[in-house]
Amino acid sequence: MVDRELSLSRRDWLRLSSAGLLTSASVPWFESLATAAAERRRPKNCILLWMDGGPSQQHTFDPKPTGEFRSVSTSVPGIEIVEQLPRLSQCMEHLAIVRSMSTEINDHYDAKYLLHTGYRRVTAFEHPAIGCIASHQNGRPGDDMPAFVTIDAGFDKGNGGRLYRSVPAYLGPQHAPLAVHDPADGLENLEHPRSDLDRRLALLDKGEARFARQYAVPAAEARRSAFERAVRLMRSSRSKAFDIEQESPATRDAYGAHAFGESCLLARRLVESGVSFVEIFHRGWDDHEGAAKRISVRAPWMDKGMSALILDLEQRGLLDDTLVVWMGEFGRSPGNGNGHFCRAWSTVWAGGGIRTGQVVGKTSVDGKNPGDRVVDRPVNAADFVATLCLALGIDVHQEFVGPGLRPMPLVEKAAKPIEELLG
């Protein structure tokens, strides 16, 4: 029998090298699950709905009998969410609620870093964010469209600590996200009517290339990578995906006029046009004055935008290939939700070929005890990131090469993917 390793072609070795697999170290944890998932799953897209500041679990997807909001039945018998989310309650067959997130960090920025990377922030060393990993693994090199886009859906309060911005770290600047600061405006300066645009761009390209050769530092590489991406996008007819005004009034009305709904609509257009990962972030969920009043105001636009996104993806045949995840960096303390709470909180998953119409995990019943806790199937940050990667068709037991030729596992070795979602 020919040794399979020796039978790899030069092209295969180059492909492995470009993917960052330059180490022979073995990572045996969960190999059977990861290998099986990689064999049966093709790459998927992802839309991450990030509620920055920490949304209250008991005022959204884990209602309590003693809570300030009443619960309502959903389209899946036996599953209830708060009555303020009527549209999402009727999409429950497309949703899976993980009620047993249990992490260890109540600081905003450190928790955001942990949930975006799967690793604690302990030194100046940076780990790549999940969107950058998806760009590296599922993006198409040289494509007109960026593989990773972030969309700012605005804020209703100026709190929630420092906003985490995804970084590619050792994966390279080409996997940094393209930022959209207002979904209604899309990307500025995409259209250039000047007849001499090509000549001017060629001249600029020469200058950028010369600078990059003379100053071979990460900042220069990042600048050149951004320049090349911008030029490709400017010249592409697919850049129209960034213009939500191309949609019919009826479709725009279905998503709602709030920036969150517009961001969801833009995200759908982007994944439809070839973007692998879109993160939408809405800021201001750090409800120290109590969550009920704030969420009562937010619920209508969140319910409308998120449900429209899921149903639109489903009607267009895109939902099975697009994972949608709703979350923040932690939950709110039991009772009125006025404090940070990392011990027992919720995330919501949809699409992407996962098992939906279910609840994973359980928290204690009353929802008023400060010791409220997970009583079934705890899920930590590494488990979460491993599950997300597997759902996107990414091999989680591979290693990258970090600074100093240091082997860097994609996910912590002790991670336990949520098999209930992956099937």
DRENLUMVEX-428460 format. One record per atom (N, C-alpha, C): x, y, z. Coordinates in steps of 0.05 Angstrom, whole numbers, padded with zeros to 5 digits, always signed. Layout:
N
XYZ;...
//
This chain:
423
+00017-00024+00000;+00000+00000+00000;+00018+00025+00000;+00010+00045-00017;+00026+00070-00018;+00019+00087+00007;+00039+00096+00020;+00035+00114+00043;+00020+00139+00034;-00003+00145+00048;-00020+00167+00039;-00006+00194+00041;+00012+00196+00061;+00026+00221+00065;+00046+00225+00041;+00059+00204+00033;+00078+00206+00012;+00065+00210-00015;+00039+00202-00017;+00026+00204-00043;+00015+00232-00048;+00017+00250-00029;+00008+00277-00033;+00024+00290-00056;+00009+00304-00073;+00023+00318-00095;+00035+00344-00085;+00052+00356-00103;+00064+00382-00096;+00042+00402-00092;+00021+00401-00108;-00001+00420-00105;-00014+00417-00078;-00018+00391-00069;-00030+00386-00043;-00013+00398-00021;+00014+00395-00023;+00031+00406-00003;+00029+00436-00002;+00029+00449-00026;+00026+00478-00027;+00000+00487-00015;-00021+00472-00020;-00047+00479-00010;-00047+00477+00021;-00036+00456+00031;-00034+00453+00060;-00017+00475+00072;+00005+00482+00058;+00023+00503+00068;+00008+00529+00070;-00006+00536+00048;-00020+00562+00048;-00042+00563+00068;-00053+00540+00076;-00073+00540+00097;-00062+00542+00125;-00035+00542+00127;-00023+00545+00153;-00016+00519+00167;-00018+00497+00153;-00014+00471+00165;+00016+00463+00161;+00034+00477+00175;+00062+00472+00171;+00075+00457+00194;+00059+00445+00211;+00069+00430+00233;+00060+00401+00231;+00076+00383+00241;+00069+00355+00240;+00057+00346+00267;+00053+00365+00285;+00042+00358+00311;+00014+00347+00309;+00008+00327+00324;-00018+00315+00323;-00036+00327+00345;-00061+00332+00338;-00080+00342+00357;-00103+00321+00358;-00102+00301+00375;-00120+00278+00374;-00148+00283+00385;-00152+00306+00399;-00178+00310+00412;-00201+00312+00393;-00221+00298+00398;-00246+00298+00382;-00241+00293+00352;-00221+00277+00346;-00214+00273+00318;-00236+00259+00303;-00249+00241+00316;-00271+00226+00303;-00293+00245+00295;-00301+00262+00314;-00323+00281+00309;-00314+00301+00287;-00290+00312+00290;-00281+00332+00271;-00278+00320+00243;-00266+00296+00242;-00262+00284+00216;-00288+00277+00202;-00307+00267+00218;-00333+00260+00207;-00347+00285+00197;-00345+00307+00213;-00358+00332+00205;-00346+00343+00179;-00319+00342+00178;-00305+00353+00154;-00313+00337+00129;-00317+00311+00133;-00323+00295+00109;-00351+00300+00099;-00370+00306+00117;-00398+00308+00108;-00407+00337+00105;-00391+00356+00113;-00399+00384+00112;-00383+00400+00091;-00397+00415+00074;-00382+00433+00056;-00381+00460+00070;-00364+00478+00061;-00362+00504+00074;-00389+00519+00074;-00395+00532+00096;-00420+00547+00099;-00413+00576+00104;-00433+00593+00100;-00431+00621+00106;-00441+00626+00135;-00435+00649+00146;-00444+00655+00173;-00451+00685+00175;-00473+00690+00189;-00481+00717+00197;-00483+00717+00227;-00465+00733+00240;-00464+00735+00269;-00477+00760+00278;-00499+00758+00294;-00513+00781+00304;-00504+00786+00332;-00487+00806+00335;-00473+00811+00361;-00487+00834+00376;-00499+00828+00399;-00513+00848+00415;-00493+00857+00436;-00478+00878+00431;-00455+00886+00446;-00464+00898+00473;-00452+00887+00495;-00459+00896+00522;-00470+00875+00539;-00482+00853+00527;-00492+00831+00542;-00522+00831+00545;-00537+00818+00526;-00566+00818+00528;-00576+00799+00550;-00598+00806+00562;-00609+00790+00584;-00622+00765+00573;-00614+00742+00583;-00625+00717+00575;-00654+00713+00583;-00662+00722+00607;-00689+00718+00617;-00709+00738+00605;-00699+00759+00592;-00716+00777+00578;-00717+00772+00548;-00706+00750+00540;-00706+00743+00511;-00713+00714+00507;-00693+00696+00510;-00697+00668+00501;-00696+00648+00524;-00695+00657+00549;-00696+00638+00571;-00714+00650+00593;-00740+00654+00587;-00758+00667+00607;-00762+00650+00632;-00767+00664+00654;-00771+00651+00680;-00799+00657+00690;-00811+00639+00706;-00838+00643+00716;-00841+00668+00732;-00819+00676+00746;-00820+00700+00763;-00809+00725+00749;-00805+00723+00723;-00792+00745+00709;-00811+00768+00703;-00800+00790+00693;-00816+00814+00687;-00832+00811+00661;-00823+00793+00643;-00837+00788+00618;-00851+00761+00619;-00874+00760+00607;-00888+00734+00604;-00876+00718+00582;-00878+00692+00583;-00869+00675+00562;-00892+00668+00543;-00885+00660+00519;-00905+00653+00499;-00897+00627+00485;-00917+00611+00477;-00911+00587+00462;-00900+00594+00435;-00885+00575+00424;-00873+00579+00398;-00884+00558+00378;-00873+00559+00354;-00882+00540+00333;-00873+00512+00339;-00855+00508+00359;-00847+00481+00367;-00859+00476+00395;-00877+00457+00397;-00889+00451+00423;-00869+00447+00445;-00874+00459+00468;-00857+00456+00491;-00835+00476+00494;-00830+00492+00474;-00809+00513+00475;-00823+00540+00477;-00814+00556+00497;-00826+00583+00501;-00803+00603+00502;-00810+00627+00491;-00792+00650+00494;-00809+00674+00503;-00798+00697+00506;-00814+00720+00517;-00834+00729+00496;-00856+00740+00506;-00878+00748+00488;-00870+00772+00471;-00849+00786+00478;-00840+00810+00463;-00828+00802+00436;-00824+00776+00430;-00812+00767+00405;-00832+00749+00390;-00855+00759+00382;-00875+00742+00370;-00867+00731+00343;-00853+00746+00326;-00845+00735+00300;-00825+00713+00303;-00805+00716+00321;-00786+00695+00325;-00798+00671+00338;-00819+00675+00354;-00832+00652+00366;-00845+00634+00344;-00852+00646+00322;-00864+00630+00300;-00843+00620+00280;-00817+00625+00286;-00795+00615+00270;-00780+00593+00285;-00791+00583+00307;-00775+00566+00325;-00766+00541+00311;-00780+00531+00291;-00771+00507+00277;-00745+00512+00263;-00738+00537+00258;-00712+00544+00245;-00691+00551+00266;-00697+00552+00292;-00679+00561+00312;-00671+00538+00331;-00647+00542+00343;-00638+00525+00365;-00628+00544+00387;-00638+00541+00411;-00630+00559+00433;-00611+00543+00451;-00587+00554+00455;-00569+00543+00475;-00571+00560+00500;-00584+00549+00520;-00589+00564+00545;-00568+00560+00566;-00547+00545+00560;-00528+00537+00581;-00500+00547+00576;-00497+00571+00563;-00471+00583+00561;-00461+00590+00588;-00436+00582+00594;-00425+00587+00620;-00395+00593+00617;-00388+00618+00617;-00361+00626+00614;-00351+00638+00641;-00328+00649+00642;-00316+00656+00668;-00308+00686+00669;-00316+00702+00650;-00306+00729+00649;-00330+00749+00648;-00331+00767+00667;-00352+00787+00668;-00343+00815+00658;-00318+00817+00650;-00308+00842+00639;-00315+00843+00609;-00325+00866+00600;-00336+00868+00573;-00315+00860+00552;-00292+00874+00551;-00274+00870+00529;-00261+00842+00530;-00254+00833+00554;-00242+00806+00556;-00261+00785+00548;-00287+00789+00554;-00307+00769+00546;-00312+00770+00516;-00312+00793+00504;-00315+00795+00475;-00292+00781+00461;-00268+00786+00471;-00244+00773+00459;-00247+00742+00462;-00255+00733+00485;-00258+00704+00490;-00278+00691+00471;-00301+00704+00467;-00322+00692+00451;-00316+00695+00421;-00300+00714+00413;-00293+00717+00385;-00270+00699+00377;-00253+00691+00396;-00229+00676+00390;-00228+00648+00402;-00243+00644+00424;-00242+00619+00438;-00219+00618+00458;-00204+00640+00461;-00181+00640+00479;-00183+00664+00497;-00171+00661+00521;-00169+00684+00540;-00149+00704+00530;-00153+00729+00537;-00134+00750+00530;-00116+00754+00555;-00092+00742+00553;-00074+00743+00576;-00048+00758+00571;-00040+00763+00546;-00016+00778+00540;-00023+00796+00516;-00003+00809+00505;-00007+00825+00481;-00010+00808+00456;-00005+00782+00459;-00009+00764+00436;-00038+00764+00427;-00042+00766+00401;-00069+00766+00390;-00076+00739+00377;-00100+00729+00382;-00111+00706+00368;-00129+00716+00346;-00131+00702+00324;-00150+00710+00303;-00179+00707+00311;-00195+00725+00302;-00224+00724+00308;-00237+00703+00289;-00260+00694+00298;-00274+00673+00283;-00280+00681+00254;-00287+00707+00250;-00293+00716+00223;-00268+00715+00205;-00245+00721+00217;-00219+00720+00202;-00212+00691+00196;-00218+00673+00215;-00213+00644+00211;-00231+00635+00188;-00256+00643+00187;-00274+00635+00166;-00264+00646+00139;-00254+00671+00139;-00242+00682+00114;-00219+00665+00105;-00201+00657+00123;-00178+00641+00116;-00186+00614+00106;-00206+00602+00118;-00213+00574+00112;-00233+00572+00089;-00253+00590+00089;-00275+00587+00070;-00276+00608+00048;-00260+00629+00051;-00259+00650+00031;-00245+00641+00005;-00250+00655-00016;-00238+00649-00042;-00216+00669-00048;-00191+00661-00048;-00169+00680-00052;-00172+00695-00079;-00168+00721-00079;-00170+00737-00103;-00198+00743-00112;-00218+00735-00096;-00246+00740-00104;-00252+00770-00104;-00270+00779-00121;-00278+00807-00121;-00289+00816-00095;-00305+00799-00082;-00318+00806-00057;-00300+00799-00033;-00301+00815-00012;-00286+00807+00012;-00298+00783+00024;-00282+00767+00039;-00293+00743+00052;-00306+00750+00078;-00299+00772+00091;-00308+00779+00117;-00316+00809+00118;-00340+00814+00126;-00350+00842+00128;-00363+00846+00155;-00357+00869+00168;-00371+00877+00192;-00390+00900+00186;-00412+00901+00200;-00432+00922+00195;-00440+00934+00222;-00438+00960+00225;-00445+00974+00249;-00474+00981+00248;-00490+00969+00265;-00519+00974+00266;-00527+00996+00286;-00507+01011+00295;-00512+01034+00312;-00514+01026+00342;-00526+01044+00358;-00528+01039+00386;-00552+01055+00397;-00562+01046+00420;-00583+01062+00434;-00573+01073+00460;-00549+01064+00468;-00535+01076+00492;-00506+01074+00487;-00491+01093+00497;-00462+01092+00493;-00448+01077+00515;-00455+01052+00518;-00441+01036+00539;-00434+01008+00529;-00425+00992+00546;-00417+00965+00538;-00387+00961+00535;-00372+00981+00545;-00343+00978+00544;-00332+00982+00516;-00306+00977+00514;-00293+00980+00488;-00303+00960+00468;-00309+00968+00444;-00318+00950+00423;-00296+00933+00413;-00300+00907+00412;-00279+00889+00401;-00280+00891+00371;-00257+00895+00359;-00254+00895+00330;-00238+00870+00321;-00250+00854+00304;-00237+00829+00296;-00210+00834+00282;-00190+00818+00290;-00164+00820+00278;-00156+00792+00268;-00141+00791+00245;-00133+00765+00234;-00108+00754+00248;-00093+00771+00263;-00068+00763+00276;-00050+00749+00256;-00040+00725+00263;-00020+00712+00247;-00031+00700+00220;-00057+00702+00216;-00068+00692+00190;-00062+00712+00167;-00056+00737+00173;-00049+00756+00152;-00070+00777+00148;-00062+00801+00139;-00080+00823+00136;-00101+00820+00115;-00097+00801+00096;-00117+00797+00076;-00143+00785+00087;-00142+00776+00112;-00165+00764+00125;-00178+00783+00145;-00169+00808+00146;-00182+00828+00162;-00210+00835+00151;-00229+00843+00167;-00256+00849+00156;-00257+00876+00142;-00275+00878+00123;-00282+00903+00111;-00305+00915+00127;-00302+00940+00136;-00322+00952+00154;-00342+00969+00139;-00367+00965+00145;-00389+00982+00135;-00400+00997+00160;-00398+01023+00159;-00404+01039+00183;-00434+01047+00184;-00448+01045+00162;-00477+01051+00161;-00489+01034+00139;-00507+01015+00146;-00519+00998+00126;-00534+01012+00105;-00546+01035+00112;-00561+01050+00092;-00543+01063+00071;-00518+01069+00078;-00500+01082+00059;-00483+01061+00044;-00480+01037+00055;-00463+01017+00042;-00434+01025+00043;-00420+01022+00021;-00392+01029+00020;-00389+01055+00004;-00375+01074+00015;-00371+01099+00001;-00349+01097-00020;-00350+01115-00040;-00329+01118-00060;-00325+01093-00077;-00346+01078-00081;-00343+01054-00099;-00344+01062-00128;-00358+01083-00135;-00361+01091-00162;-00343+01115-00168;-00327+01112-00189;-00309+01133-00197;-00312+01139-00227;-00326+01161-00234;-00332+01166-00262;-00307+01176-00278;-00285+01181-00265;-00262+01192-00279;-00252+01173-00301;-00247+01183-00324;-00238+01166-00347;-00210+01156-00343;-00194+01170-00327;-00166+01162-00323;-00162+01146-00297;-00184+01133-00287;-00182+01118-00262;-00161+01096-00264;-00161+01080-00286;-00142+01058-00288;-00113+01068-00287;-00108+01090-00301;-00081+01100-00302;-00072+01110-00274;-00090+01123-00260;-00084+01133-00233;-00080+01110-00214;-00097+01090-00216;-00094+01067-00198;-00068+01052-00203;-00060+01050-00229;-00035+01036-00235;-00011+01051-00224;-00012+01078-00225;+00009+01094-00214;+00011+01091-00184;-00013+01091-00171;-00014+01087-00142;-00004+01060-00134;-00011+01040-00150;-00002+01012-00145;+00028+01010-00145;+00041+01023-00164;+00071+01023-00165;+00083+01035-00140;+00071+01057-00131;+00081+01070-00107;+00077+01052-00082;+00054+01039-00080;+00048+01021-00058;+00067+00998-00058;+00072+00986-00082;+00090+00963-00084;+00119+00971-00076;+00128+00994-00084;+00155+01003-00078;+00157+01007-00047;+00137+01019-00035;+00138+01023-00007;+00138+00997+00009;+00122+00977-00001;+00121+00951+00013;+00147+00937+00011;+00162+00940-00012;+00188+00927-00014;+00209+00940+00004;+00207+00966+00007;+00227+00980+00023;+00222+00977+00053;+00196+00975+00060;+00189+00973+00088;+00172+00947+00092;+00185+00925+00094;+00172+00899+00096;+00163+00895+00125;+00143+00910+00133;+00132+00908+00161;+00103+00902+00159;+00090+00891+00180;+00062+00884+00179;+00044+00907+00170;+00049+00932+00180;+00032+00954+00173;+00032+00959+00143;+00056+00957+00130;+00057+00961+00101;+00043+00939+00086;+00046+00914+00096;+00032+00892+00083;+00002+00895+00086;-00008+00904+00109;-00036+00908+00113;-00047+00930+00095;-00032+00951+00092;-00040+00973+00074;-00042+00964+00045;-00022+00949+00036;-00023+00940+00008;-00046+00920+00004;-00051+00903+00023;-00073+00884+00021;-00099+00898+00019;-00103+00919+00036;-00128+00935+00035;-00131+00949+00008;-00109+00959-00002;-00110+00973-00028;-00119+00953-00050;-00107+00930-00051;-00114+00910-00072;-00143+00902-00070;-00152+00898-00045;-00180+00890-00042;-00199+00912-00051;-00192+00937-00045;-00209+00960-00052;-00211+00962-00083;-00189+00959-00096;-00189+00961-00126;-00206+00939-00138;-00202+00914-00129;-00219+00892-00139;-00248+00898-00136;-00256+00908-00112;-00284+00913-00107;-00294+00936-00123;-00279+00957-00127;-00287+00980-00143;-00293+00972-00172;-00278+00953-00182;-00281+00945-00210;-00302+00923-00214;-00313+00913-00192;-00331+00890-00194;-00361+00899-00195;-00376+00887-00213;-00405+00892-00214;-00419+00881-00189;-00406+00863-00175;-00418+00851-00151;-00418+00870-00128;-00404+00893-00130;-00404+00912-00109;-00432+00924-00104;-00450+00920-00123;-00478+00929-00119;-00492+00916-00096;-00480+00893-00086;-00491+00879-00063;-00492+00897-00039;-00474+00917-00038;-00473+00935-00014;-00495+00956-00015;-00511+00957-00035;-00532+00978-00038;-00559+00966-00033;-00570+00970-00008;-00596+00958-00002;-00619+00972-00016;-00614+00995-00028;-00635+01008-00044;-00642+00993-00069;-00626+00973-00076;-00632+00956-00099;-00656+00938-00092;-00662+00935-00067;-00684+00918-00059;-00711+00932-00062;-00732+00916-00065;-00759+00928-00068;-00768+00940-00042;-00786+00960-00043;-00797+00972-00018;-00809+00951+00000;-00822+00931-00011;-00835+00910+00005;-00814+00894+00021;-00792+00888+00008;-00771+00873+00022;-00758+00890+00044;-00753+00915+00038;-00741+00933+00058;-00760+00936+00082;-00786+00938+00076;-00806+00941+00097;-00807+00916+00115;-00803+00892+00102;-00803+00867+00118;-00781+00866+00139;-00758+00878+00132;-00736+00878+00151;-00738+00901+00171;-00752+00923+00164;-00755+00945+00182;-00735+00968+00176;-00742+00992+00185;-00726+01015+00179;-00704+01020+00199;-00704+01005+00221;-00682+01008+00240;-00656+00998+00228;-00634+01010+00238;-00607+01002+00227;-00601+00973+00230;-00612+00960+00251;-00608+00931+00254;-00622+00916+00231;-00647+00923+00225;-00661+00909+00203;-00647+00914+00176;-00638+00939+00172;-00623+00945+00147;-00597+00929+00146;-00584+00926+00169;-00560+00910+00170;-00565+00881+00163;-00587+00870+00173;-00594+00843+00167;-00600+00839+00137;-00613+00859+00125;-00618+00858+00096;-00592+00859+00081;-00574+00877+00089;-00548+00879+00075;-00533+00853+00078;-00534+00841+00102;-00520+00815+00106;-00530+00794+00088;-00556+00792+00084;-00567+00773+00065;-00557+00777+00037;-00556+00803+00029;-00546+00809+00002;-00517+00801-00001;-00501+00805+00020;-00473+00799+00019;-00467+00769+00017;-00480+00753+00034;-00475+00724+00032;-00485+00713+00005;-00507+00725-00005;-00517+00717-00031;-00497+00723-00053;-00480+00743-00048;-00461+00752-00068;-00433+00740-00064;-00430+00722-00044;-00405+00708-00041;-00388+00715-00017;-00398+00732+00001;-00384+00737+00026;-00387+00714+00045;-00366+00704+00057;-00367+00681+00075;-00377+00687+00103;-00370+00710+00114;-00376+00715+00142;-00383+00745+00144;-00406+00750+00157;-00415+00777+00162;-00421+00779+00192;-00410+00800+00205;-00417+00805+00233;-00431+00832+00234;-00455+00831+00247;-00470+00855+00252;-00468+00861+00282;-00461+00885+00290;-00460+00891+00318;-00477+00915+00325;-00495+00911+00345;-00511+00934+00355;-00502+00938+00384;-00495+00963+00390;-00484+00969+00416;-00504+00981+00436;-00498+00977+00462;-00515+00990+00482;-00530+00971+00500;-00524+00945+00500;-00539+00926+00515;-00530+00922+00544;-00514+00941+00554;-00504+00939+00582;-00524+00952+00601;-00545+00938+00606;-00569+00950+00619;-00567+00949+00650;-00550+00966+00661;-00547+00967+00690;-00571+00979+00704;-00587+00993+00690;-00611+01004+00702;-00635+00985+00701;-00630+00961+00691;-00651+00941+00688;-00657+00935+00659;-00660+00910+00652;-00662+00902+00624;-00690+00905+00612;-00711+00903+00629;-00738+00902+00618;-00746+00926+00602;-00741+00950+00612;-00749+00975+00598;-00735+00977+00572;-00709+00972+00572;-00693+00975+00547;-00701+00954+00526;-00704+00929+00535;-00710+00908+00515;-00739+00911+00505;-00757+00923+00520;-00784+00928+00510;-00783+00946+00485;-00764+00965+00485;-00761+00983+00463;-00746+00969+00440;-00726+00953+00446;-00710+00940+00425;-00725+00916+00412;-00741+00903+00428;-00753+00877+00418;-00767+00880+00391;-00783+00901+00386;-00797+00902+00360;-00778+00902+00336;-00756+00918+00337;-00739+00919+00313;-00721+00894+00312;-00713+00884+00335;-00697+00859+00334;-00713+00836+00324;-00737+00833+00334;-00755+00812+00326;-00761+00813+00297;-00766+00837+00287;-00773+00840+00258;-00749+00834+00240;-00726+00846+00247;-00703+00843+00230;-00692+00815+00230;-00690+00802+00253;-00678+00776+00255;-00697+00755+00242;-00723+00757+00247;-00741+00738+00235;-00743+00741+00205;-00742+00766+00195;-00742+00771+00166;-00717+00758+00153;-00694+00761+00166;-00670+00750+00156;-00672+00719+00153;-00681+00706+00174;-00683+00677+00174;-00703+00668+00152;-00727+00681+00151;-00747+00672+00132;-00738+00679+00103;-00725+00701+00099;-00715+00708+00073;-00694+00689+00063;-00676+00682+00080;-00655+00662+00073;-00669+00635+00066;-00689+00628+00082;-00702+00602+00077;-00717+00602+00050;-00731+00624+00044;-00746+00626+00019;-00728+00627-00005;-00704+00637-00002;-00685+00638-00024;-00668+00613-00027;-00672+00594-00009;-00656+00569-00010;-00628+00573+00001;-00624+00594+00017;-00597+00600+00028;-00594+00591+00057;-00615+00584+00071;-00613+00580+00100;-00596+00556+00107;-00598+00534+00092;-00582+00510+00098;-00552+00516+00095;-00545+00535+00078;-00517+00541+00074;-00508+00566+00089;-00525+00577+00106;-00519+00601+00121;-00526+00598+00150;-00506+00598+00167;-00510+00596+00196;-00515+00624+00207;-00536+00628+00223;-00542+00653+00236;-00539+00649+00266;-00523+00666+00279;-00520+00663+00308;-00525+00690+00321;-00542+00690+00342;-00549+00714+00357;-00536+00711+00385;-00523+00732+00395;-00510+00730+00421;-00498+00757+00430;-00486+00757+00454;-00469+00778+00464;-00446+00766+00479;-00432+00782+00495;-00409+00771+00508;-00415+00757+00534;-00439+00761+00545;-00449+00747+00569;-00478+00754+00572;-00491+00745+00594;-00518+00752+00599;-00521+00773+00620;-00545+00776+00631;-00549+00795+00653;-00557+00780+00678;-00551+00793+00701;-00556+00779+00726;-00585+00772+00730;-00591+00750+00744;-00619+00742+00748;-00635+00764+00762;-00661+00764+00758;-00678+00785+00769;-00683+00806+00748;-00675+00831+00753;-00680+00852+00734;-00659+00856+00712;-00638+00840+00714;-00618+00840+00692;-00600+00864+00693;-00594+00875+00716;-00579+00900+00717;-00549+00896+00721;-00539+00871+00721;-00511+00867+00723;-00500+00847+00703;-00474+00846+00700;-00461+00826+00682;-00465+00798+00694;-00469+00779+00676;-00472+00751+00686;-00462+00731+00666;-00440+00718+00673;-00427+00700+00654;-00432+00671+00661;-00446+00665+00683;-00449+00638+00692;-00471+00622+00678;-00491+00636+00667;-00514+00621+00655;-00529+00640+00636;-00524+00638+00610;-00536+00656+00591;-00541+00641+00564;-00552+00655+00545;-00562+00642+00521;-00550+00652+00495;-00548+00634+00476;-00543+00641+00448;-00564+00628+00431;-00569+00639+00407;-00589+00628+00389;-00576+00622+00362;-00582+00599+00351;-00571+00589+00326;-00593+00584+00306;-00588+00588+00281;-00607+00581+00260;-00593+00574+00234;-00605+00557+00218;-00595+00550+00192;-00569+00534+00193;-00553+00536+00171;-00527+00524+00170;-00528+00493+00170;-00551+00481+00167;-00553+00452+00167;-00552+00440+00195;-00553+00457+00216;-00554+00446+00243;-00581+00435+00250;-00583+00421+00273;-00608+00411+00283;-00623+00434+00297;-00645+00442+00287;-00660+00465+00298;-00686+00454+00311;-00702+00473+00320;-00727+00466+00334;-00722+00453+00361;-00701+00461+00375;-00694+00449+00400;-00681+00469+00419;-00680+00462+00445;-00666+00477+00465;-00644+00458+00476;-00620+00469+00477;-00597+00454+00488;-00590+00467+00515;-00589+00451+00536;-00581+00461+00563;-00604+00472+00578;-00600+00477+00604;-00621+00486+00621;-00608+00502+00644;-00622+00523+00653;-00613+00538+00676;-00633+00534+00699;-00624+00542+00723;-00642+00538+00747;-00667+00555+00743;-00688+00548+00758;-00715+00555+00751;-00723+00584+00758;-00717+00594+00782;-00730+00618+00790;-00721+00643+00776;-00696+00644+00768;-00686+00667+00753;-00683+00692+00770;-00685+00690+00796;-00681+00714+00814;-00657+00711+00832;-00648+00686+00836;-00626+00681+00854;-00600+00689+00840;-00583+00706+00853;-00558+00714+00842;-00540+00690+00835;-00546+00667+00848;-00530+00642+00842;-00542+00626+00820;-00561+00638+00804;-00573+00624+00781;-00551+00611+00765;-00555+00586+00757;-00534+00571+00745;-00544+00551+00724;-00525+00541+00709;-00531+00520+00689;-00535+00493+00705;-00557+00480+00699;-00562+00454+00712;-00560+00431+00692;-00557+00437+00666;-00554+00415+00647;-00538+00425+00623;-00519+00410+00614;-00503+00414+00589;-00489+00441+00588;-00470+00447+00606;-00456+00473+00604;-00439+00474+00579;-00438+00498+00567;-00423+00503+00543;-00404+00527+00548;-00378+00523+00545;-00359+00545+00549;-00351+00557+00522;-00333+00577+00523;-00326+00592+00499;-00312+00574+00479;-00294+00557+00488;-00280+00539+00469;-00300+00520+00456;-00319+00510+00471;-00340+00492+00460;-00356+00507+00439;-00362+00532+00445;-00378+00549+00426;-00363+00553+00400;-00337+00561+00401;-00322+00566+00377;-00317+00540+00361;-00312+00518+00375;-00309+00493+00361;-00334+00485+00346;-00357+00489+00359;-00383+00483+00346;-00388+00500+00322;-00382+00526+00325;-00386+00545+00303;-00368+00537+00279;-00343+00530+00284;-00325+00523+00263;-00335+00497+00249;-00342+00477+00264;-00352+00452+00252;-00377+00457+00235;-00395+00474+00245;-00419+00480+00230;-00413+00494+00203;-00390+00509+00203;-00382+00522+00178;-00364+00505+00160;-00360+00480+00169;-00344+00462+00152;-00315+00465+00156;-00306+00477+00178;-00278+00482+00184;-00267+00460+00202;-00244+00449+00194;-00232+00427+00209;-00219+00438+00235;-00231+00431+00258;-00222+00443+00283;-00198+00430+00295;-00188+00408+00285;-00164+00396+00297;-00139+00402+00282;-00140+00423+00265;-00116+00432+00252;-00101+00452+00269;-00076+00456+00262;-00060+00476+00275;-00049+00496+00255;-00046+00521+00263;-00033+00542+00248;-00005+00546+00259;+00010+00563+00245;+00036+00570+00255;+00036+00600+00263;+00041+00604+00289;+00041+00631+00299;+00069+00643+00299;+00072+00667+00311;+00099+00679+00312;+00120+00661+00325;+00144+00662+00314;+00165+00645+00324;+00161+00615+00318;+00146+00610+00296;+00140+00582+00288;+00126+00566+00310;+00111+00581+00326;+00097+00568+00348;+00071+00555+00338;+00066+00529+00343;+00042+00516+00335;+00018+00527+00350;-00003+00535+00335;-00027+00547+00347;-00052+00531+00340;-00063+00515+00359;-00088+00501+00353;-00110+00521+00346;-00127+00513+00328;-00149+00531+00320;-00167+00535+00344;-00172+00514+00359;-00189+00515+00383;-00175+00500+00406;-00180+00508+00430;-00168+00495+00453;-00173+00464+00452;-00154+00449+00460;-00155+00420+00458;-00177+00408+00475;-00185+00422+00497;-00205+00411+00515;-00234+00417+00506;-00237+00431+00483;-00264+00438+00474;-00281+00414+00469;-00307+00417+00475;-00327+00396+00471;-00349+00408+00453;-00347+00403+00427;-00368+00414+00409;-00396+00405+00417;-00416+00421+00411;-00444+00416+00419;-00455+00396+00398;-00452+00370+00404;-00460+00350+00385;-00491+00350+00380;-00506+00361+00399;-00535+00362+00395;-00543+00380+00372;-00526+00400+00366;-00531+00418+00344;-00521+00406+00318;-00498+00393+00319;-00485+00384+00295;-00497+00359+00283;-00510+00343+00300;-00522+00319+00290;-00503+00296+00286;
//
